[in-house]
Amino acid sequence: MRIYETKIRSFLKATTFRGIEITIDSFLLSFFIETHIAIILAFIIEGICLLAHYLFERIWNKIDYGRRLY
């Protein structure tokens, strides 16, 4: 028996984590540049990272290494 995460679960995990990171990035970047530019940059950076994170999750979902069924 193999256990896989659904695509929607992978997407939700990636987006919720990125939402937290956007907030942190915006806050930190606003110390160095204007707030509205910081928010735009945070969304661009985290959007790219969201796609990478989602693909990373989907690839690892196909690898059974380190999984056990109890």
BARONU-52836 format. One record per residue: residue number from 1; residue in one letter; chain; x, y, z of N, C-alpha, C in turn. Coordinates in pm, 1 decimal, padded with zeros to 6 digits. Layout:
N
+-----+------+-------+----------+----------+----------+----------+----------+----------+----------+----------+----------+
|  nr | rest | kette |      n.X |      n.Y |      n.Z |     ca.X |     ca.Y |     ca.Z |      c.X |      c.Y |      c.Z |
+-----+------+-------+----------+----------+----------+----------+----------+----------+----------+----------+----------+
| NUM |    A |     A |        X |        Y |        Z |        X |        Y |        Z |        X |        Y |        Z |
...
+-----+------+-------+----------+----------+----------+----------+----------+----------+----------+----------+----------+
//
This chain:
70
+-----+------+-------+----------+----------+----------+----------+----------+----------+----------+----------+----------+
|  nr | rest | kette |      n.X |      n.Y |      n.Z |     ca.X |     ca.Y |     ca.Z |      c.X |      c.Y |      c.Z |
+-----+------+-------+----------+----------+----------+----------+----------+----------+----------+----------+----------+
|   1 |    M |     A |  00084.4 | -00118.1 |  00000.0 |  00000.0 |  00000.0 |  00000.0 |  00088.6 |  00123.9 |  00000.0 |
|   2 |    R |     A |  00061.3 |  00214.8 | -00089.8 |  00138.4 |  00338.5 | -00098.7 |  00050.0 |  00455.2 | -00056.1 |
|   3 |    I |     A |  00110.2 |  00550.5 |  00011.0 |  00037.3 |  00668.9 |  00054.4 |  00089.2 |  00788.3 | -00025.3 |
|   4 |    Y |     A | -00001.3 |  00858.7 | -00088.6 |  00034.8 |  00977.0 | -00165.6 | -00046.7 |  01095.6 | -00118.0 |
|   5 |    E |     A |  00014.2 |  01210.9 | -00126.3 | -00060.4 |  01333.1 | -00100.0 | -00131.5 |  01373.9 | -00227.8 |
|   6 |    T |     A | -00247.7 |  01434.0 | -00211.4 | -00319.2 |  01482.5 | -00328.9 | -00253.6 |  01611.6 | -00377.3 |
|   7 |    K |     A | -00282.4 |  01647.3 | -00500.0 | -00227.8 |  01771.0 | -00556.9 | -00277.2 |  01892.7 | -00479.9 |
|   8 |    I |     A | -00402.7 |  01890.7 | -00437.9 | -00457.4 |  02004.7 | -00364.8 | -00389.2 |  02019.1 | -00228.6 |
|   9 |    R |     A | -00355.4 |  01907.5 | -00162.8 | -00284.7 |  01914.3 | -00034.8 | -00146.5 |  01975.8 | -00054.3 |
|  10 |    S |     A | -00075.0 |  01933.2 | -00157.3 |  00056.6 |  01989.9 | -00185.7 |  00045.3 |  02139.5 | -00213.4 |
|  11 |    F |     A | -00056.8 |  02177.6 | -00289.8 | -00077.1 |  02318.6 | -00322.7 | -00109.7 |  02399.9 | -00197.8 |
|  12 |    L |     A | -00197.6 |  02349.0 | -00112.4 | -00233.5 |  02420.4 |  00009.4 | -00116.1 |  02434.4 |  00105.2 |
|  13 |    K |     A | -00036.0 |  02329.0 |  00117.4 |  00083.2 |  02337.7 |  00201.8 |  00178.9 |  02444.3 |  00150.0 |
|  14 |    A |     A |  00200.6 |  02445.1 |  00020.3 |  00292.9 |  02541.7 | -00039.3 |  00240.7 |  02684.4 | -00026.7 |
|  15 |    T |     A |  00111.3 |  02705.8 | -00052.5 |  00057.9 |  02842.1 | -00049.1 |  00048.6 |  02898.1 |  00092.0 |
|  16 |    T |     A |  00010.8 |  02816.5 |  00188.6 |  00004.8 |  02868.9 |  00325.4 |  00143.1 |  02904.0 |  00376.7 |
|  17 |    F |     A |  00241.4 |  02821.7 |  00345.3 |  00378.4 |  02852.0 |  00386.0 |  00427.9 |  02979.0 |  00318.0 |
|  18 |    R |     A |  00397.8 |  02994.6 |  00191.3 |  00439.8 |  03114.1 |  00117.4 |  00368.9 |  03238.5 |  00168.2 |
|  19 |    G |     A |  00246.4 |  03225.9 |  00212.1 |  00175.5 |  03340.1 |  00270.3 |  00247.6 |  03393.9 |  00392.0 |
|  20 |    I |     A |  00295.8 |  03303.5 |  00474.8 |  00374.5 |  03343.8 |  00591.7 |  00502.6 |  03412.5 |  00546.1 |
|  21 |    E |     A |  00568.7 |  03355.4 |  00446.9 |  00693.2 |  03414.3 |  00398.0 |  00672.3 |  03550.3 |  00332.6 |
|  22 |    I |     A |  00560.7 |  03570.2 |  00262.3 |  00533.4 |  03700.1 |  00201.9 |  00523.3 |  03806.7 |  00310.6 |
|  23 |    T |     A |  00455.8 |  03774.0 |  00418.6 |  00442.5 |  03868.3 |  00529.8 |  00578.6 |  03903.2 |  00588.6 |
|  24 |    I |     A |  00660.3 |  03803.9 |  00611.8 |  00793.5 |  03826.2 |  00667.9 |  00880.6 |  03904.8 |  00570.6 |
|  25 |    D |     A |  00879.8 |  03865.0 |  00442.7 |  00959.8 |  03933.9 |  00341.4 |  00920.2 |  04080.6 |  00328.6 |
|  26 |    S |     A |  00789.5 |  04105.4 |  00325.7 |  00741.9 |  04243.7 |  00312.3 |  00789.0 |  04329.2 |  00429.5 |
|  27 |    F |     A |  00778.5 |  04273.3 |  00547.2 |  00821.6 |  04345.7 |  00667.5 |  00970.8 |  04376.4 |  00663.0 |
|  28 |    L |     A |  01051.8 |  04275.5 |  00629.4 |  01196.2 |  04295.2 |  00626.9 |  01240.0 |  04387.8 |  00513.8 |
|  29 |    L |     A |  01182.2 |  04371.8 |  00396.1 |  01218.9 |  04456.2 |  00282.8 |  01178.4 |  04601.5 |  00304.2 |
|  30 |    S |     A |  01071.8 |  04625.4 |  00379.6 |  01024.7 |  04762.7 |  00400.3 |  01124.1 |  04846.2 |  00480.3 |
|  31 |    F |     A |  01218.0 |  04782.0 |  00548.5 |  01322.4 |  04856.9 |  00618.3 |  01423.1 |  04917.6 |  00520.9 |
|  32 |    F |     A |  01434.8 |  04858.3 |  00402.4 |  01536.5 |  04901.1 |  00307.4 |  01481.3 |  04976.6 |  00187.4 |
|  33 |    I |     A |  01356.0 |  04951.9 |  00151.0 |  01294.5 |  05018.9 |  00037.0 |  01152.1 |  05059.6 |  00073.8 |
|  34 |    E |     A |  01085.8 |  05133.0 | -00013.3 |  00949.4 |  05177.2 |  00013.7 |  00855.7 |  05057.6 |  00029.9 |
|  35 |    T |     A |  00756.4 |  05075.2 |  00114.2 |  00667.3 |  04964.8 |  00150.5 |  00595.3 |  04904.3 |  00031.0 |
|  36 |    H |     A |  00540.2 |  04985.0 | -00058.4 |  00465.1 |  04927.7 | -00170.5 |  00556.3 |  04850.1 | -00265.3 |
|  37 |    I |     A |  00680.5 |  04894.6 | -00281.4 |  00776.3 |  04820.4 | -00364.1 |  00815.4 |  04690.3 | -00294.5 |
|  38 |    A |     A |  00830.7 |  04696.3 | -00162.8 |  00865.9 |  04576.4 | -00085.8 |  00758.2 |  04470.4 | -00099.5 |
|  39 |    I |     A |  00632.3 |  04511.0 | -00094.8 |  00521.6 |  04415.8 | -00106.0 |  00519.3 |  04353.1 | -00245.4 |
|  40 |    I |     A |  00537.7 |  04434.2 | -00349.3 |  00539.6 |  04382.4 | -00486.6 |  00654.1 |  04282.4 | -00504.7 |
|  41 |    L |     A |  00773.6 |  04318.8 | -00458.2 |  00888.4 |  04227.4 | -00468.7 |  00864.5 |  04098.0 | -00392.3 |
|  42 |    A |     A |  00806.1 |  04108.5 | -00274.0 |  00778.5 |  03988.8 | -00194.1 |  00684.0 |  03895.5 | -00268.9 |
|  43 |    F |     A |  00579.5 |  03950.1 | -00332.4 |  00486.0 |  03866.7 | -00407.4 |  00553.6 |  03801.6 | -00527.8 |
|  44 |    I |     A |  00638.5 |  03872.7 | -00597.2 |  00708.0 |  03815.5 | -00713.0 |  00801.8 |  03703.3 | -00669.0 |
|  45 |    I |     A |  00882.9 |  03732.5 | -00569.7 |  00979.5 |  03632.9 | -00520.5 |  00907.4 |  03509.3 | -00469.0 |
|  46 |    E |     A |  00805.9 |  03530.4 | -00386.8 |  00736.0 |  03416.1 | -00327.7 |  00649.5 |  03342.7 | -00429.3 |
|  47 |    G |     A |  00603.3 |  03410.2 | -00533.2 |  00529.6 |  03342.3 | -00639.4 |  00616.9 |  03241.3 | -00711.8 |
|  48 |    I |     A |  00739.5 |  03283.4 | -00738.7 |  00835.2 |  03192.3 | -00802.3 |  00868.1 |  03076.8 | -00708.2 |
|  49 |    C |     A |  00887.3 |  03108.3 | -00581.8 |  00918.3 |  03004.3 | -00483.1 |  00800.8 |  02910.0 | -00462.3 |
|  50 |    L |     A |  00678.9 |  02961.9 | -00473.0 |  00559.9 |  02877.8 | -00460.1 |  00559.3 |  02770.1 | -00567.7 |
|  51 |    L |     A |  00585.3 |  02809.4 | -00688.5 |  00589.3 |  02712.7 | -00797.9 |  00698.5 |  02608.4 | -00774.1 |
|  52 |    A |     A |  00816.0 |  02653.0 | -00732.8 |  00926.1 |  02560.3 | -00705.6 |  00890.6 |  02465.2 | -00591.4 |
|  53 |    H |     A |  00829.9 |  02519.9 | -00486.3 |  00793.1 |  02438.8 | -00370.2 |  00687.6 |  02334.6 | -00408.7 |
|  54 |    Y |     A |  00587.9 |  02374.3 | -00486.7 |  00483.4 |  02282.7 | -00530.5 |  00543.5 |  02167.7 | -00612.6 |
|  55 |    L |     A |  00628.2 |  02202.1 | -00707.7 |  00691.8 |  02098.7 | -00789.7 |  00779.1 |  02006.7 | -00705.6 |
|  56 |    F |     A |  00851.2 |  02063.7 | -00609.7 |  00935.2 |  01987.3 | -00518.7 |  00850.1 |  01887.2 | -00439.9 |
|  57 |    E |     A |  00735.8 |  01933.3 | -00386.5 |  00644.5 |  01845.2 | -00312.6 |  00592.5 |  01731.8 | -00401.0 |
|  58 |    R |     A |  00555.1 |  01763.7 | -00523.7 |  00500.2 |  01662.4 | -00613.8 |  00605.8 |  01558.1 | -00651.2 |
|  59 |    I |     A |  00729.4 |  01600.1 | -00671.7 |  00836.7 |  01505.6 | -00703.9 |  00863.0 |  01413.8 | -00585.2 |
|  60 |    W |     A |  00874.4 |  01471.5 | -00464.1 |  00900.5 |  01390.6 | -00345.9 |  00782.9 |  01298.9 | -00312.8 |
|  61 |    N |     A |  00664.1 |  01333.7 | -00355.4 |  00548.6 |  01247.6 | -00333.2 |  00561.7 |  01115.6 | -00408.3 |
|  62 |    K |     A |  00638.6 |  01113.9 | -00513.2 |  00657.4 |  00992.2 | -00592.7 |  00771.7 |  00905.1 | -00540.4 |
|  63 |    I |     A |  00846.5 |  00954.5 | -00443.0 |  00961.1 |  00881.5 | -00388.2 |  00919.5 |  00816.4 | -00256.4 |
|  64 |    D |     A |  00937.0 |  00686.2 | -00245.8 |  00896.2 |  00613.7 | -00126.0 |  01003.5 |  00610.6 | -00017.1 |
|  65 |    Y |     A |  01122.2 |  00655.5 | -00047.1 |  01231.5 |  00650.3 |  00048.9 |  01191.7 |  00718.3 |  00180.5 |
|  66 |    G |     A |  01209.0 |  00647.7 |  00291.5 |  01181.4 |  00703.3 |  00422.2 |  01036.6 |  00694.2 |  00466.9 |
|  67 |    R |     A |  00950.2 |  00632.8 |  00388.6 |  00809.9 |  00617.1 |  00425.4 |  00787.8 |  00478.7 |  00485.3 |
|  68 |    R |     A |  00698.8 |  00475.4 |  00582.1 |  00661.3 |  00346.5 |  00640.6 |  00511.1 |  00343.6 |  00661.8 |
|  69 |    L |     A |  00456.2 |  00227.2 |  00652.1 |  00315.0 |  00206.0 |  00684.5 |  00308.3 |  00134.4 |  00817.0 |
|  70 |    Y |     A |  00222.3 |  00180.1 |  00902.7 |  00205.8 |  00117.2 |  01034.4 |  00069.3 |  00058.3 |  01047.5 |
+-----+------+-------+----------+----------+----------+----------+----------+----------+----------+----------+----------+
//
